[in-house]
């Protein structure tokens, strides 16, 4: 009887028992009546013959009641006996099970959270993030530029496609300024996500072009918390970054995205939308019904090949990431000057256009010939800049990125609206930060300086993800190694223990203990060595798979590959030697009796 | 001798039940009737031990029970032998035969 029956079907089983016993008594009475006993007497005799009805019932119930407990007890007693007899083997088995269950549970938790739980949007399987590649800059899976987006949108490859960028902005309400997270997006993003506004509407296609006066949508939470759920706000205006912007809609609270922005705006023009290589937008698209990801990928490749063909007609066009900097930028960041000079106050608005390149740029474009005095064309190739200096390469986009070729131009010759400032101090960075903030506010109170971080903090942020991934992978690798060791030890030691009898016979026939031991260990080690070689081959074969799955973590870690096999071989050695030694030591007579 | 009733030997009731059920689906009352009938009324089954035994064999997985209409038209609990039950019957039969043979040998040589 299953414990499930026992727990949940007791009532019904009791009724069945009654019916079964009643059936017996009735049949007996009928048989008695048939043999000539009067009907009234037959019933009485049948009941009498049956004996204590209630005690029979109780006995039947007892069988049911104690059976599951009895079986469990029997199993437990058996397990305890096995455990006492071979504690090491039992512990190995229990440990293997515990680690295996733990690893499976944690992997499942991660996979469930990241992969299995669907995104909270309708038909999430059709949502994709288009990415770009730029081989000269060694960028794979990179963000998109505004022209990329226009190509995708106009090609009709997707049902809807849009670009977005999450940033910070200053929201002023009732004389109070506060920094909020905003997402700039084209209407395609919201329609790809199939958002239904709580009130008002989403951006129109016309509003999706970069503009100096974008329209905004507020999240329900912000609308309630900052504006007291004012219905007149719809069609009214809010002040964002000093601009008065019209509110066209409210997004429902159920709609959440990465970064948790409070305000959505249509694109704010920065004046640098035209260059195709200004790739800093995230893209989001919804696949057309019935079109697979693969088909869409092929179409996108065709578009990018067509675009590349067009680009080739502009010969001599050099690619590199251009950055406007002030003269002291290199000194503040400690970037070494390799050749020529850095910028100075001379390189102003009306002075000849100059540029400084990093040594990666010099290596790629000039192959270590002296680039000083050479002229390069930028962007549309209309202007040329004279290279006046070469500086060392640095990682500007995080540690895992390799240094791309880089062009620096003087801020005075190419001003940009969004600034990041680097300050170097000998004192406490926190004090300097506050001083800098006050200095900026004293010039223009509407320009808040935010996201103050020390270099160490920036480094920590860049490292955090990588560190988390590395920790996860190393812990699983460690668990795998422990599991493999336990399993290997268990199997080999069990195999040797089973040969106790054979070892006893050999010893009884006069074999030397050392000789027997060496034989057993040699056999075990041959098996283990074959296993190690097969494992190495498997690891090498699977490396490409891992390379795709792990972003920027070298899958072929020589240290790991060289360490794991010896560790497992050592385990194998112990697994053979310990039980074999024990077997060789015991009295041959006892060994012979061993089962 | 046929008129004399003999109590069942300890532990043999299970084997007899398995044997009778092996002949085909059968309910509790018919099992007791059949055992008495086949043994020419020598063996009598006490209801007090028959039903607990049936339930024990069922919970060990040797018997399976199903309710369906009996020959009188009333629903009765019919027992059938499971695969494990058939194996158990074979084991018990073999054991019994060995025991009976051994006892017989001793009794015959003692004469």
Interface residues (C-beta under 8 A of the other chain):
Chain A: X1 X16 X19 X20 X21 X23 X24 X26 X27 X28 X30 X49 X50 X51 X52 X55 X56 X59 X60 X62 X63 X64 X67
Chain B: X27 X28 X29 X32 X46 X47 X48 X51 X52 X55 X56 X58 X59 X60 X67 X70 X72 X74 X75 X76 X77
